[in-house]
């Protein structure tokens, strides 16, 4: 038996002009991302090209990898925490909105967001059968660190995708303490992509999937805002995969996920494309909850650029938030005295550039999840192959999609 537990704090080489990341051990070195091939992509990314380019946003992860030779069980799972206002901002609301492309999935806390338009806690992403554990873990963390919030009520946001191909998903590998560790490890800076945190055991388009992120700078008047996206990618039929308009589904890479591996478990095949995708979109532009919902509705357009048509066996759930009106939508028990609140917002007739940035970020985040990754073997010897950057580059070169001069 061997074991690897990682709180996602890794060494990294800082990009030129990138702001300092917080912490001393929490830094992650991206290997090869889609832009490194290099590929023509629209829009201007932030310095980290990640959701953490949004001021104040922090991301933390816990990764669990362990094998048990005696019973062929394998742990390939984890949890991701996204904090819109950082740890110190937990309990302060930000505007938020939701969209569902296909409902075969779970994201707790959605009804309260739909009711009030506000989000005031961490966003947690994990595997399907660990939602309850991570939900309880957020409650316990809040009771310890923010007892005044826990004294009222808590409706944590916990989303999931299914990692049961690589992970022995019915085993209680994740514990409530791991939710706390993910929250406590959250920092600004580069975000661990591929097989880390909640994305550890995920697959995408028949390749190794998991985490991906990207950002865009959006000019507005005499200032600028940032839009960022984070995906936990566990969706897509290999035959549908497209990179910048170039089909990749017929690359000469084995696709064990298209075989009869599930017959061993339940005497039936798994339809290709089964899985899920969680997408989190954030911005520091001041938006109304309805405008956040409008951003979330654009997520499927970014996913579609990578080829998916959306499947019945995929849970595709999206949440967007804006940090531009912090606290305006707080909904705790009222204090003495009454006052009106105000919110500023981008005019609806100026929203198109934010819609475009969302679509661009989501597409690039999915491609980063595929490219910035490695093959993984998990339970019962199941193999998830990585999408080889060299083959992608060769195919893109044939389609004239690489940056001129590369």
HUVENKA-V186654 format. One record per residue. SS is DSSP state (H for helix, E for strand, C for the rest). PHI is phi in radians with two decimals (* if undefined). OMEGA is omega as a letter, one per 30 degrees, with the letter a starting at -180 (999 if undefined). Layout:
# HUVENKA-V186654
{{SS;PHI;OMEGA} {SS;PHI;OMEGA}}
This chain:
# HUVENKA-V186654
{{C;*;l} {E;-2.29;a} {E;-2.46;l} {E;-2.37;l} {E;-2.06;a} {E;-2.28;l} {E;-1.56;a} {C;-1.16;l} {C;-2.32;a} {C;-2.27;l} {C;-1.22;l} {C;-2.71;l} {C;-1.72;a} {C;-1.26;l} {C;-1.21;l} {C;-0.98;l} {C;1.20;l} {C;-1.39;l} {C;-1.15;a} {C;-1.13;l} {C;-1.40;l} {C;-1.41;l} {C;1.43;a} {C;-2.03;l} {C;-1.89;a} {C;-1.53;a} {C;-1.91;a} {C;-2.03;a} {C;-1.78;l} {C;-1.12;a} {C;-1.50;l} {C;-2.05;l} {C;-1.85;a} {H;-1.04;l} {H;-1.20;a} {H;-1.37;a} {H;-1.20;f} {C;-1.63;a} {E;-2.07;l} {C;-1.27;l} {C;-2.35;a} {C;-1.34;l} {C;1.54;a} {C;-1.90;a} {C;-1.36;l} {C;-1.30;a} {C;-1.07;l} {C;-1.76;a} {C;0.87;a} {C;-2.63;l} {H;-1.07;l} {H;-1.32;l} {H;-1.21;l} {C;-1.24;a} {C;-0.92;l} {C;1.62;a} {C;-1.30;l} {E;-2.15;l} {E;-2.30;l} {E;-2.33;a} {E;-2.51;l} {E;-2.20;a} {E;-2.01;l} {E;-2.09;l} {E;-2.34;a} {E;-2.73;l} {E;-2.08;l} {E;-2.14;a} {C;-1.11;a} {C;-1.20;a} {C;-2.30;l} {C;1.06;l} {E;-1.48;a} {E;-2.38;l} {E;-1.78;l} {E;-2.43;a} {E;-2.71;a} {E;3.02;a} {E;-2.59;l} {E;-2.07;l} {E;-2.10;l} {E;-2.00;a} {E;-1.96;a} {C;-1.01;l} {C;-2.09;a} {C;1.28;a} {H;-1.06;a} {H;-1.16;a} {H;-1.61;l} {C;-1.10;a} {C;1.83;l} {C;-1.74;a} {C;-1.36;l} {E;-2.22;l} {E;-1.14;a} {E;-2.63;l} {E;-2.60;a} {E;-2.25;l} {E;-2.64;l} {E;-2.11;l} {E;-1.48;l} {E;-2.52;a} {E;-1.54;a} {C;-1.45;a} {C;-2.92;a} {C;-2.45;l} {E;-2.53;a} {C;-1.26;l} {C;1.42;a} {H;-1.18;a} {H;-1.11;a} {H;-1.25;l} {H;-1.12;l} {H;-1.13;a} {H;-1.26;a} {H;-1.86;a} {C;1.32;a} {E;-2.13;l} {E;-2.28;a} {C;-2.27;a} {C;-2.34;l} {C;-1.23;l} {E;-1.82;a} {E;-1.92;l} {E;-2.31;a} {E;-2.63;l} {E;-1.65;a} {H;-0.96;a} {H;-1.58;l} {H;-1.94;a} {H;-1.01;a} {H;-1.11;l} {H;-1.11;a} {H;-1.21;l} {H;-0.99;l} {H;-1.13;l} {H;-1.09;l} {H;-1.16;l} {H;-1.05;a} {H;-1.15;l} {H;-1.07;a} {H;-1.17;l} {H;-1.09;l} {H;-1.36;a} {H;-1.74;l} {C;-2.38;a} {H;-1.04;l} {H;-1.14;l} {H;-1.34;a} {H;-1.16;l} {C;-1.19;l} {C;-1.60;l} {C;-2.71;a} {C;-2.29;l} {C;-2.27;a} {C;-1.03;l} {E;-1.68;l} {E;-2.29;l} {E;-1.98;a} {E;-2.60;l} {E;-2.40;a} {C;-1.62;a} {C;-1.97;a} {C;-1.28;l} {C;-1.26;a} {C;-1.74;a} {C;-1.86;l} {C;-1.30;a} {C;-1.19;a} {C;-1.49;l} {C;-1.49;a} {C;-1.47;a} {C;-1.14;l} {C;-1.36;l} {C;-2.15;a} {H;-1.05;a} {H;-1.12;a} {H;-1.22;l} {H;-1.09;l} {H;-1.11;a} {H;-1.12;l} {H;-1.14;l} {H;-1.12;a} {H;-1.22;a} {C;-1.57;a} {C;-1.14;l} {E;-2.50;l} {C;-1.47;l} {C;2.05;l} {C;-0.98;a} {C;-1.86;l} {C;-1.15;a} {C;-1.82;l} {E;1.36;a} {C;-1.62;l} {C;-2.43;l} {H;0.92;l} {H;-1.05;a} {H;-1.46;a} {C;-0.93;a} {C;-1.79;a} {C;-1.61;a} {E;-2.27;a} {E;-2.52;a} {C;0.95;l} {C;1.32;l} {E;-2.08;l} {E;-1.16;a} {C;-1.99;a} {E;2.27;a} {E;-1.49;l} {E;-2.60;a} {E;-2.63;l} {E;-2.88;l} {E;-2.53;l} {E;-2.46;l} {E;-1.54;a} {E;-2.09;l} {E;-1.16;l} {E;-2.65;a} {C;1.03;a} {C;-1.68;l} {E;-2.34;l} {E;-2.62;l} {E;-2.15;l} {E;-2.12;l} {E;-1.97;l} {E;-2.35;l} {E;-2.32;l} {E;-2.28;l} {E;-2.14;l} {E;-1.85;a} {E;-1.64;a} {E;-2.52;a} {E;-2.43;l} {E;1.72;l} {C;-1.53;a} {H;-0.86;a} {H;-1.15;a} {H;-1.63;a} {C;-1.03;l} {E;-2.33;l} {E;-2.07;a} {C;0.91;l} {C;1.47;a} {E;-1.82;a} {E;-1.09;l} {C;-2.19;a} {C;-1.18;a} {C;-1.84;l} {C;-1.03;a} {C;-1.37;l} {C;-2.30;l} {C;-0.98;l} {C;-2.22;a} {H;-1.05;a} {H;-1.19;l} {H;-1.52;a} {C;-1.52;a} {C;-1.77;a} {C;-1.03;a} {C;-1.37;l} {H;-1.03;l} {H;-1.05;a} {H;-1.55;a} {H;-2.64;l} {C;0.88;l} {C;-2.74;a} {C;-1.55;l} {C;-1.62;l} {C;-1.04;l} {C;-1.10;a} {E;1.63;l} {E;-1.16;a} {E;2.54;l} {E;-2.89;l} {E;-2.52;l} {E;-1.89;l} {E;-2.18;l} {E;-2.03;l} {E;-2.00;l} {E;-2.33;l} {E;-2.73;l} {C;-1.65;l} {C;-1.16;l} {C;-1.26;a} {C;-2.25;l} {C;-1.38;l} {H;-0.98;l} {H;-1.12;l} {H;-1.29;l} {H;-1.09;l} {H;-1.07;l} {H;-1.12;l} {H;-1.10;a} {H;-1.06;l} {H;-1.19;l} {H;-1.47;a} {H;-0.98;a} {H;-1.01;l} {H;-1.19;l} {H;-1.19;l} {H;-1.07;a} {H;-1.10;l} {C;-1.10;l} {C;-1.65;l} {C;2.04;a} {C;-1.15;l} {C;-1.84;l} {C;1.38;a} {C;-2.06;a} {C;-1.08;a} {C;-1.64;l} {E;-2.10;l} {E;-1.69;a} {E;-2.02;a} {E;-2.15;a} {E;-2.34;l} {E;-2.29;l} {E;-2.16;l} {E;-2.39;l} {E;-2.23;l} {C;-1.63;a} {C;-1.38;l} {C;-2.29;a} {C;-1.08;l} {C;1.49;a} {C;-1.14;a} {C;-1.93;l} {C;-0.98;a} {C;-2.30;l} {C;-1.28;l} {C;-1.01;a} {C;-1.26;l} {C;-1.55;l} {C;-1.11;l} {C;1.54;a} {C;-2.26;l} {C;-2.67;l} {C;-1.49;l} {C;-2.05;l} {C;-2.26;l} {C;-2.32;l} {C;-1.65;a} {C;-2.76;l} {C;-1.17;l} {C;-1.01;a} {H;-0.97;a} {H;-1.37;l} {H;-2.09;a} {C;-1.50;a} {H;-1.01;a} {H;-1.14;l} {H;-1.33;l} {H;-1.10;a} {H;-1.07;l} {H;-1.08;l} {H;-1.09;a} {H;-1.07;l} {H;-1.10;a} {H;-1.11;a} {H;-1.14;l} {H;-1.00;a} {H;-1.17;l} {H;-1.08;l} {H;-1.10;a} {H;-1.13;l} {H;-1.14;l} {H;-1.06;a} {H;-1.39;a} {H;-1.35;a} {C;-1.52;a} {C;-2.71;l} {C;-2.41;l} {C;-1.10;l} {E;-2.47;l} {E;-1.91;a} {C;-2.32;a} {H;-1.04;l} {H;0.94;l} {H;1.36;a} {C;-1.05;a} {E;-1.98;l} {E;-1.99;a} {C;-1.33;l} {C;-1.43;l} {C;-1.34;a} {C;-1.25;l} {H;-0.99;a} {H;-1.13;l} {H;-1.23;l} {H;-1.11;l} {H;-1.05;a} {H;-1.06;a} {H;-1.18;l} {H;-1.16;l} {H;-1.11;l} {H;-1.11;l} {C;-1.63;l} {C;1.00;a} {C;-1.85;l} {E;-1.50;l} {C;-1.04;a} {C;-0.96;l} {C;1.60;a} {C;-1.31;999}}
